[in-house]
Amino acid sequence: MNSTTISIPSHDGRQFDAYLSLPPTGHGPGLVIIQEIWGVNDHIKAVADQYAMDGYVVLAPDVFWRQEANVNLKYDESDTQKAFQLMTNLDEAKAVADLVSTVKALRARPEVSSKVGSIGFCMGGRLSYQLAASAAVDAAVCYYGGGIQNHLDKAPAVQGPILFHYAALDGYIPATAVANVKKAFEGRSNAQFHVYEDVDHGFNCWGRPMYQQRAAALARGRTLAWLSEQLV
């Protein structure tokens, strides 16, 4: 892969890192990949590379840099405990501001030939939703975004296209939460929802036991088809 780590200027005059992965052609639409609680780890970098191979110019920013730079955690018990602590201590307003800075940096890159979208997983799904509400991206994808149901006051601000993926057996996001998010977008043509039966939270991550190949492939295919329509 043609990948590297770059520095991005924050809104408050500092710098943070992001993993940049370029497509084989060297140019394409822009895509921000927003990490889970384990940081920009090997899995998230691999996901970024996947989308780069599909023709996107991908940036995966370090969301936790204000607490600890370049977090790269495994899925074992000790690292997961640390990951949850980092999520608990995250200043989400500053994190969203950093993501807006990431989008600006991505749009400014000469390799980006058209629009810019975001894809977030778990905590990143919630941040992708909030990024959409900030109107910084042209389209947003939210994989099992935990806590979106607690930020539905921002739903009217989401004017661009948004795609939600949920797991029917999600132990962190109950069916009532999914129903509330759907209700917040009821009657609006910009939101699309998919719920995957018989799978749990985190079904897209092949490094975790809840990975489910069929659901992951289906969600990825739907995401790619949707992005191909939105980021032109």
Backbone as numpy.savetxt, mean C-alpha at the origin, in Angstrom:
# Nx Ny Nz CAx CAy CAz Cx Cy Cz
16.91 -7.48 -11.14 16.08 -6.28 -11.14 16.95 -5.03 -11.14
16.43 -3.98 -11.78 17.07 -2.67 -11.76 16.51 -1.92 -10.56
17.13 -2.12 -9.40 16.60 -1.56 -8.16 17.70 -0.93 -7.34
17.31 0.02 -6.49 18.26 0.71 -5.63 17.49 1.38 -4.50
18.20 1.94 -3.55 17.59 2.72 -2.48 17.90 4.19 -2.71
16.88 5.02 -2.65 17.06 6.47 -2.85 16.61 7.22 -1.60
16.99 8.48 -1.51 16.56 9.35 -0.42 15.47 10.29 -0.91
14.50 10.52 -0.05 13.38 11.40 -0.38 13.34 12.53 0.65
13.21 13.77 0.23 13.09 14.88 1.20 11.71 14.89 1.84
11.69 14.99 3.15 10.41 15.06 3.87 9.90 16.49 3.88
8.64 16.64 4.29 8.04 17.97 4.33 8.68 18.87 5.38
9.36 18.26 6.37 9.96 19.04 7.46 11.48 19.12 7.35
11.99 18.99 6.11 13.40 19.24 5.88 14.34 18.12 6.23
13.85 16.91 6.35 14.69 15.76 6.64 14.74 14.84 5.42
15.31 13.66 5.58 15.42 12.71 4.49 15.02 11.32 4.98
14.38 10.56 4.11 14.10 9.16 4.43 14.30 8.32 3.18
14.49 7.02 3.39 14.80 6.12 2.30 13.57 5.51 1.66
13.73 5.11 0.41 12.68 4.37 -0.30 13.37 3.42 -1.28
12.78 2.25 -1.42 13.28 1.25 -2.36 12.68 1.53 -3.73
13.53 1.77 -4.71 13.11 2.08 -6.07 13.36 0.88 -6.96
12.32 0.44 -7.68 12.46 -0.66 -8.63 11.91 -0.20 -9.97
12.74 -0.33 -11.00 12.39 0.18 -12.33 11.95 -0.95 -13.26
11.04 -0.68 -14.16 10.57 -1.70 -15.11 11.63 -1.99 -16.18
11.49 -3.10 -16.89 12.47 -3.44 -17.93 12.62 -2.36 -18.99
11.55 -1.65 -19.29 11.60 -0.59 -20.31 12.25 0.68 -19.78
12.37 0.79 -18.46 12.95 1.98 -17.85 11.98 3.10 -17.60
10.72 2.94 -18.02 9.73 4.00 -17.80 8.34 3.38 -17.72
7.40 4.13 -17.15 6.02 3.65 -17.01 5.27 4.47 -15.99
4.03 4.09 -15.70 3.28 4.77 -14.64 3.97 4.58 -13.29
3.67 5.45 -12.34 4.27 5.37 -11.02 3.39 4.61 -10.04
4.03 3.92 -9.11 3.31 3.14 -8.12 4.06 3.19 -6.80
3.36 3.59 -5.74 3.91 3.56 -4.39 3.41 2.30 -3.69
4.32 1.46 -3.23 3.98 0.27 -2.47 4.16 0.60 -0.99
3.10 0.43 -0.22 3.13 0.82 1.20 3.19 -0.43 2.06
4.21 -0.52 2.86 4.58 -1.68 3.65 3.52 -2.13 4.65
3.70 -3.38 5.09 3.02 -3.89 6.28 3.83 -3.47 7.50
3.49 -4.01 8.65 4.13 -3.58 9.89 5.57 -4.09 10.02
5.99 -4.99 9.14 7.34 -5.55 9.23 8.36 -4.73 8.45
7.98 -3.56 7.99 8.91 -2.67 7.32 9.05 -2.96 5.83
10.00 -2.28 5.22 10.32 -2.55 3.82 11.27 -3.76 3.84
10.67 -4.91 4.09 11.46 -6.14 4.25 11.61 -6.85 2.91
12.16 -8.04 2.95 12.43 -8.76 1.70 11.15 -9.01 0.90
10.05 -9.29 1.62 8.78 -9.53 0.92 8.29 -8.28 0.20
8.30 -7.15 0.89 7.80 -5.91 0.27 8.68 -5.52 -0.92
9.99 -5.72 -0.81 10.87 -5.44 -1.95 10.53 -6.36 -3.12
10.21 -7.62 -2.82 9.84 -8.55 -3.88 8.52 -8.15 -4.54
7.57 -7.67 -3.75 6.31 -7.18 -4.29 6.56 -5.97 -5.20
7.44 -5.07 -4.74 7.80 -3.92 -5.57 8.40 -4.37 -6.90
9.26 -5.38 -6.83 9.88 -5.90 -8.05 8.84 -6.54 -8.98
7.85 -7.22 -8.38 6.77 -7.80 -9.19 6.08 -6.74 -10.04
5.70 -5.64 -9.38 4.98 -4.59 -10.10 5.89 -3.85 -11.07
7.18 -3.77 -10.76 8.12 -3.19 -11.71 8.19 -4.05 -12.97
8.18 -5.37 -12.81 8.19 -6.26 -13.96 6.92 -6.13 -14.79
5.86 -5.62 -14.18 4.61 -5.37 -14.90 4.60 -3.99 -15.55
5.72 -3.27 -15.46 5.83 -2.02 -16.19 5.70 -0.76 -15.39
5.67 -0.88 -14.05 5.51 0.30 -13.20 6.84 0.75 -12.62
6.97 2.05 -12.43 8.09 2.63 -11.70 7.68 2.65 -10.23
8.33 1.84 -9.41 7.82 1.55 -8.07 8.73 2.14 -7.00
8.11 2.80 -6.02 8.79 3.26 -4.82 8.13 2.65 -3.60
8.92 2.05 -2.72 8.42 1.52 -1.45 9.11 2.29 -0.33
8.45 3.31 0.24 9.10 4.17 1.23 9.17 3.53 2.61
10.15 3.96 3.36 10.34 3.51 4.75 9.37 4.30 5.64
8.27 3.69 5.98 7.23 4.38 6.77 7.66 4.60 8.22
8.49 3.73 8.74 8.86 3.79 10.16 10.12 4.62 10.43
10.64 5.33 9.44 11.95 5.98 9.59 12.02 6.95 10.74
10.93 7.56 11.13 10.96 8.52 12.24 11.18 7.83 13.59
10.91 6.53 13.65 11.20 5.75 14.85 12.52 4.99 14.72
12.68 4.32 13.58 13.88 3.53 13.30 14.01 3.38 11.79
15.17 3.72 11.28 15.35 3.69 9.82 15.57 2.28 9.31
15.03 2.02 8.12 15.28 0.79 7.37 14.94 -0.48 8.14
13.76 -0.50 8.71 13.27 -1.68 9.40 13.05 -2.80 8.39
13.61 -3.97 8.69 13.48 -5.15 7.82 13.28 -6.36 8.72
12.01 -6.63 9.05 11.70 -7.65 10.05 11.21 -8.95 9.43
11.42 -10.03 10.17 10.91 -11.34 9.78 9.54 -11.55 10.43
8.95 -12.71 10.14 7.59 -12.98 10.62 7.58 -13.86 11.86
8.72 -13.97 12.55 8.76 -14.77 13.77 8.19 -13.97 14.93
8.11 -14.60 16.08 7.40 -14.00 17.22 8.06 -12.73 17.71
9.37 -12.73 17.84 10.05 -11.56 18.39 9.97 -10.37 17.45
10.19 -10.60 16.15 10.10 -9.50 15.19 8.67 -8.99 15.04
7.71 -9.89 15.12 6.31 -9.48 15.02 5.91 -8.62 16.21
6.41 -8.96 17.38 6.14 -8.14 18.56 6.70 -6.72 18.36
7.91 -6.63 17.83 8.50 -5.33 17.55 7.70 -4.59 16.49
7.24 -5.32 15.48 6.47 -4.71 14.39 5.18 -4.07 14.92
4.49 -4.77 15.79 3.25 -4.22 16.36 3.55 -2.97 17.21
4.69 -2.97 17.90 5.06 -1.80 18.70 5.34 -0.61 17.81
6.03 -0.85 16.70 6.29 0.23 15.75 4.99 0.79 15.18
4.04 -0.08 14.86 2.75 0.38 14.36 2.02 1.20 15.42
2.05 0.72 16.66 1.36 1.42 17.75 1.92 2.83 17.94
3.23 2.99 17.78 3.87 4.28 18.02 3.92 5.17 16.77
3.36 4.69 15.67 3.42 5.46 14.43 2.56 6.72 14.52
3.13 7.85 14.14 2.37 9.09 13.99 1.79 9.07 12.57
0.51 8.72 12.45 -0.07 8.51 11.13 -0.16 9.78 10.30
-0.39 10.90 10.95 -0.46 12.15 10.20 0.88 12.44 9.52
1.97 12.23 10.25 3.30 12.43 9.67 3.59 11.36 8.62
3.12 10.14 8.86 3.33 9.06 7.88 2.64 9.38 6.56
1.42 9.89 6.63 0.71 10.27 5.41 1.43 11.42 4.72
1.92 12.38 5.50 2.69 13.49 4.91 3.94 12.96 4.21
4.59 11.96 4.82 5.77 11.36 4.18 5.39 10.63 2.89
4.23 10.01 2.88 3.76 9.35 1.66 3.44 10.36 0.57
2.88 11.49 0.95 2.64 12.56 -0.03 3.98 13.01 -0.62
5.00 13.14 0.24 6.34 13.50 -0.24 6.88 12.43 -1.19
6.59 11.16 -0.89 7.01 10.06 -1.76 6.36 10.18 -3.13
5.07 10.48 -3.15 4.36 10.63 -4.42 4.95 11.79 -5.22
5.24 12.89 -4.55 5.83 14.05 -5.25 7.18 13.68 -5.85
7.99 12.95 -5.08 9.31 12.54 -5.58 9.18 11.59 -6.76
8.17 10.72 -6.70 7.95 9.77 -7.79 7.48 10.48 -9.05
6.55 11.41 -8.91 6.07 12.16 -10.07 7.20 12.95 -10.75
8.18 13.36 -9.95 9.27 14.18 -10.49 10.33 13.36 -11.21
10.28 12.03 -11.09 11.29 11.19 -11.71 11.07 11.13 -13.23
12.14 11.20 -14.01 11.99 11.18 -15.47 11.44 9.85 -16.00
11.56 8.78 -15.20 11.07 7.48 -15.66 9.54 7.37 -15.63
8.89 8.25 -14.86 7.43 8.17 -14.71 6.77 8.87 -15.88
6.01 8.10 -16.66 5.47 8.61 -17.91 4.00 9.00 -17.84
3.33 8.65 -16.75 1.91 9.02 -16.67 1.51 9.16 -15.20
0.37 8.62 -14.82 -0.18 8.84 -13.49 0.54 8.00 -12.42
0.18 8.29 -11.16 0.78 7.60 -10.01 -0.32 7.05 -9.11
-0.17 5.78 -8.72 -1.11 5.15 -7.80 -0.40 4.62 -6.57
-1.17 4.02 -5.67 -0.60 3.42 -4.46 -1.27 2.08 -4.20
-0.48 1.17 -3.62 -0.99 -0.11 -3.14 -0.45 -0.31 -1.74
-1.34 -0.54 -0.79 -0.92 -0.76 0.59 -1.48 -2.05 1.14
-0.71 -2.66 2.04 -1.07 -3.95 2.62 -1.19 -3.80 4.14
-2.32 -4.27 4.69 -2.54 -4.25 6.15 -2.47 -2.80 6.65
-1.53 -2.45 7.53 -1.36 -1.06 7.93 -1.20 -0.17 6.71
-0.45 -0.67 5.73 -0.27 0.09 4.49 -1.54 0.28 3.72
-2.49 -0.64 3.85 -3.79 -0.48 3.22 -4.54 0.70 3.79
-4.46 0.84 5.11 -5.09 1.99 5.75 -4.40 3.29 5.30
-3.09 3.26 5.20 -2.36 4.45 4.75 -2.63 4.77 3.29
-2.82 3.74 2.47 -3.17 3.96 1.06 -4.53 4.67 0.96
-5.46 4.26 1.80 -6.77 4.92 1.87 -6.63 6.39 2.27
-5.81 6.66 3.29 -5.62 8.04 3.73 -4.87 8.87 2.69
-3.97 8.21 1.96 -3.29 8.90 0.87 -4.29 9.28 -0.22
-5.23 8.38 -0.51 -6.29 8.69 -1.47 -7.12 9.87 -1.00
-7.40 9.93 0.30 -8.19 11.03 0.85 -7.44 12.36 0.76
-6.11 12.29 0.70 -5.31 13.52 0.57 -5.26 14.02 -0.87
-5.78 13.20 -1.80 -5.80 13.52 -3.24 -4.41 13.57 -3.86
-3.44 12.92 -3.21 -2.06 12.93 -3.73 -1.88 11.95 -4.87
-2.64 10.85 -4.87 -2.50 9.82 -5.90 -3.70 9.83 -6.84
-3.49 9.24 -8.01 -4.56 9.19 -9.01 -5.46 7.97 -8.82
-4.97 6.97 -8.08 -5.75 5.76 -7.79 -5.10 5.07 -6.60
-5.90 4.35 -5.81 -5.37 3.70 -4.61 -5.96 2.31 -4.45
-5.10 1.38 -4.02 -5.51 0.01 -3.74 -5.24 -0.28 -2.26
-6.21 -0.90 -1.60 -6.10 -1.20 -0.18 -6.32 -2.68 0.05
-5.25 -3.40 0.36 -5.36 -4.82 0.73 -5.60 -4.91 2.23
-6.71 -5.51 2.59 -7.09 -5.74 4.00 -6.56 -4.64 4.92
-7.03 -3.43 4.63 -6.58 -2.26 5.39 -7.24 -2.19 6.75
-6.51 -2.62 7.76 -7.06 -2.61 9.12 -7.26 -1.20 9.63
-8.43 -0.91 10.15 -8.70 0.39 10.74 -9.30 1.41 9.80
-9.49 1.07 8.54 -10.14 2.02 7.62 -11.51 2.40 8.15
-12.18 1.42 8.76 -13.52 1.68 9.28 -13.54 2.74 10.37
-12.39 3.05 10.95 -12.29 4.09 11.98 -11.95 5.46 11.40
-11.83 5.54 10.09 -11.48 6.80 9.43 -12.48 7.12 8.31
-13.72 6.75 8.52 -14.70 6.94 7.45 -15.13 8.40 7.30
-14.72 9.25 8.22 -14.95 10.68 8.05 -14.17 11.21 6.85
-13.13 10.46 6.43 -12.32 10.86 5.28 -12.90 10.35 3.96
-13.89 9.48 4.01 -14.42 8.88 2.78 -14.90 9.91 1.77
-15.60 10.98 2.17 -16.03 11.96 1.17 -14.87 12.61 0.43
-13.68 12.64 1.04 -12.52 13.26 0.41 -11.88 12.36 -0.64
-12.25 11.07 -0.63 -11.70 10.14 -1.61 -12.51 10.29 -2.91
-12.02 11.12 -3.78 -12.72 11.40 -5.04 -12.18 10.58 -6.20
-10.95 10.11 -6.09 -10.36 9.31 -7.15 -10.76 7.85 -7.02
-10.42 7.02 -8.00 -10.75 5.60 -7.95 -10.00 4.87 -6.83
-10.71 3.96 -6.17 -10.12 3.21 -5.06 -10.63 1.77 -5.10
-9.73 0.84 -4.83 -10.03 -0.59 -4.90 -9.71 -1.22 -3.55
-10.68 -1.97 -3.01 -10.53 -2.62 -1.71 -10.51 -4.14 -1.86
-9.54 -4.80 -1.23 -9.49 -6.26 -1.14 -9.63 -6.64 0.34
-10.59 -7.52 0.64 -10.80 -7.98 2.02 -10.83 -9.51 2.08
-10.48 -10.04 3.24 -10.53 -11.48 3.50 -11.75 -11.81 4.35
-12.52 -12.79 3.91 -13.77 -13.12 4.61 -13.52 -13.64 6.01
-12.38 -14.29 6.25 -12.08 -14.87 7.57 -11.11 -14.01 8.36
-11.03 -12.74 8.03 -10.06 -11.84 8.67 -10.34 -11.70 10.16
-9.35 -12.08 10.97 -9.51 -11.97 12.42 -9.30 -10.56 12.94
-8.74 -9.68 12.11 -8.50 -8.29 12.52 -9.57 -7.33 12.00
-10.21 -7.70 10.89 -11.21 -6.82 10.28 -12.52 -7.60 10.18
-13.44 -7.41 11.12 -14.70 -8.16 11.09 -15.58 -7.77 9.91
-16.53 -8.63 9.59 -17.45 -8.38 8.47 -18.21 -7.07 8.66
-18.50 -6.72 9.91 -19.21 -5.47 10.18 -18.38 -4.26 9.75
-17.05 -4.35 9.92 -16.17 -3.26 9.51 -16.18 -3.11 8.00
-16.11 -4.24 7.29 -16.16 -4.20 5.83 -17.48 -3.60 5.36
-18.57 -4.00 6.02 -19.89 -3.48 5.66 -19.96 -1.97 5.86
-19.33 -1.47 6.92 -19.34 -0.03 7.18 -18.55 0.74 6.13
-17.43 0.16 5.70 -16.65 0.82 4.65 -17.45 0.84 3.35
-18.08 -0.28 3.02 -18.92 -0.33 1.82 -20.04 0.70 1.89
-20.65 0.82 3.05 -21.75 1.77 3.21 -21.28 3.20 2.99
-20.06 3.50 3.43 -19.52 4.86 3.29 -19.34 5.23 1.82
-19.17 4.22 0.96 -18.99 4.47 -0.47 -20.22 4.08 -1.29
-21.30 3.81 -0.61 -22.52 3.37 -1.29 -23.01 4.42 -2.29
-23.33 3.96 -3.49 -23.83 4.86 -4.51 -22.77 5.66 -5.23
-21.50 5.37 -4.94 -20.40 6.10 -5.58 -19.68 5.17 -6.55
-19.44 5.66 -7.74 -18.87 4.82 -8.79 -17.36 4.67 -8.70
-16.71 5.40 -7.81 -15.24 5.38 -7.77 -14.67 4.26 -6.91
-15.51 3.53 -6.18 -15.02 2.50 -5.27 -15.43 1.10 -5.74
-14.49 0.17 -5.64 -14.73 -1.22 -6.01 -14.26 -2.12 -4.86
-15.07 -3.13 -4.55 -14.78 -4.03 -3.42 -14.72 -5.47 -3.88
-13.76 -6.23 -3.31 -13.69 -7.67 -3.51 -13.45 -8.32 -2.14
-14.25 -9.30 -1.82 -14.08 -10.07 -0.59 -13.75 -11.51 -0.97
-12.69 -12.06 -0.40 -12.18 -13.39 -0.77 -12.58 -14.40 0.30
-13.35 -15.38 -0.14 -13.88 -16.39 0.78 -12.78 -17.34 1.25
-12.94 -17.84 2.46 -12.09 -18.91 3.01 -10.62 -18.51 3.13
-10.33 -17.21 3.23 -8.95 -16.78 3.45 -8.90 -15.79 4.61
-7.71 -15.68 5.19 -7.51 -14.85 6.37 -6.71 -13.60 6.00
-6.60 -12.71 6.97 -5.80 -11.50 6.86 -4.38 -11.86 6.43
-3.83 -11.09 5.49 -2.46 -11.33 5.05 -2.32 -12.38 3.97
-3.41 -12.71 3.28 -3.38 -13.81 2.32 -2.44 -13.57 1.14
-2.03 -12.32 0.93 -1.14 -12.03 -0.19 0.33 -12.29 0.14
0.68 -12.44 1.40 2.09 -12.52 1.80 2.55 -13.97 1.85
3.41 -14.35 0.90 3.87 -15.74 0.80 4.83 -16.13 1.92
5.26 -15.17 2.73 6.14 -15.48 3.85 5.41 -15.82 5.13
4.07 -15.81 5.08 3.27 -16.05 6.29 2.35 -17.26 6.07
1.97 -17.93 7.17 1.18 -19.16 7.02 -0.20 -18.94 6.43
-0.73 -17.73 6.48 -2.07 -17.47 5.92 -2.06 -17.20 4.42
-0.87 -17.26 3.81 -0.79 -17.07 2.37 -1.69 -18.07 1.65
-2.45 -17.56 0.67 -3.34 -18.41 -0.11 -3.13 -18.06 -1.59
-2.51 -18.98 -2.30 -2.06 -18.70 -3.65 -3.18 -18.25 -4.57
-4.31 -18.95 -4.53 -5.38 -18.63 -5.47 -5.94 -17.23 -5.22
-6.20 -16.91 -3.95 -6.73 -15.58 -3.63 -5.71 -14.50 -3.97
-4.43 -14.76 -3.68 -3.38 -13.78 -3.98 -3.28 -13.53 -5.48
-3.34 -14.61 -6.26 -3.25 -14.47 -7.71 -4.47 -13.74 -8.26
-5.65 -14.06 -7.74 -6.87 -13.43 -8.21 -6.87 -11.93 -7.87
-6.47 -11.60 -6.65 -6.43 -10.19 -6.23 -5.39 -9.42 -7.04
-4.26 -10.05 -7.28 -3.22 -9.38 -8.07 -3.67 -9.15 -9.51
-4.32 -10.16 -10.09 -4.84 -9.99 -11.44 -5.87 -8.88 -11.52
-6.76 -8.85 -10.54 -7.77 -7.78 -10.52 -7.11 -6.41 -10.34
-6.09 -6.37 -9.50 -5.39 -5.10 -9.27 -4.71 -4.62 -10.54
-4.02 -5.52 -11.23 -3.34 -5.14 -12.46 -4.31 -4.67 -13.54
-5.43 -5.39 -13.68 -6.42 -4.99 -14.68 -6.99 -3.62 -14.34
-7.26 -3.39 -13.07 -7.84 -2.13 -12.62 -6.84 -0.99 -12.80
-5.59 -1.21 -12.41 -4.58 -0.17 -12.57 -4.36 0.18 -14.03
-4.47 -0.82 -14.90 -4.27 -0.56 -16.33 -5.31 0.40 -16.88
-6.46 0.47 -16.23 -7.51 1.39 -16.65 -7.37 2.76 -15.98
-6.81 2.78 -14.76 -6.78 4.01 -13.99 -5.52 4.86 -14.21
-4.39 4.21 -14.45 -3.13 4.95 -14.53 -2.68 5.12 -15.98
-3.53 5.74 -16.76 -3.19 5.98 -18.17 -3.16 7.47 -18.46
